[in-house]
Amino acid sequence: MRNISNNLRYLRKSKGLTQQQFADLMEIKRSLVGAYEEDRAEPRYDLLKKFAEFYELSMDELINEKITEKWKPKQKADAKGVRVLSISVDAEDRENIELVPVKASAGYLNGYADPEYISELPKFRLPFLPQGTFRAFELKGDSMLPLQPGTLVIGEYIENWTDVKVGETYVFITKSDGIVYKRAGNRYRENKTIKLISDNPVYDPYAVQAEDILEVWKAKAYISTSFPDPAPEPTMESLTAMMAQMQKSIAQINQSKN
């Protein structure tokens, strides 16, 4: 997280502190300060919060802003608009992937920002995922077929909701509908709605208000014990449609050559 490393280095120097002095104030090892500033390691959540409070910044500013001598803090938003993410780490200070099973989905709406609640969720790691903040959510219902109920969708935390891309899938944590896995139908705009689309055409798209959304997680992988059914044998109708499409494509290629 390059922003954090650059910000921590700049802020420390702007205070006239050495790495050892800052480490003493934060009650951590000096080597950790160096690792954070050189982007060789990422501070865990409770340390980031402590750093932000020390520099009188919000977590969002410390993580996402590029803080230099020309930077000016934005006007502080109402506390109700502040998003707090709780995480857990293993013995080596690496972030876990917490699992939110269907039976815990209702409790997650109340405990998503509570470190104690998050620490009690099942945890695991996937070595093939890059560094980042990930969480796994168990699907319910058949609105996102062919992914079956019970599938675990692993999402990466999206801090800036304007990064939501049309057509890609996300786990949305909403006040009214709870935890839903959907395809985004439009980009996020403040005080606007986001259209959520199911892959199963039986379910109609619907819109949620921006203020109804608590968290957004970009789908990165899934784990399922249900294997896909074999592809159906081609029918005369499907073969005819394939031939028609091939003829159309050939005609377009020939036309482009002329």
Secondary structure by P-SEA (a helix, b strand, c coil): caaaaaaaaaaaaaacccaaaaaaaacccaaaaaaaaaccccccaaaaaaaaaaaccccccccccccccccccccccccccbbbbbbccccccccccccccccaaaaaaaccccaaaaaacbbbbbccccccbbbbbbbcccccccccccbbbbbcccccccccccccccccccccccbbbbbbcccccccbbbbbbbcccccccccccccccccccccccccccccccccccccaaaaaaaaaaaaaaaaaaaaaac
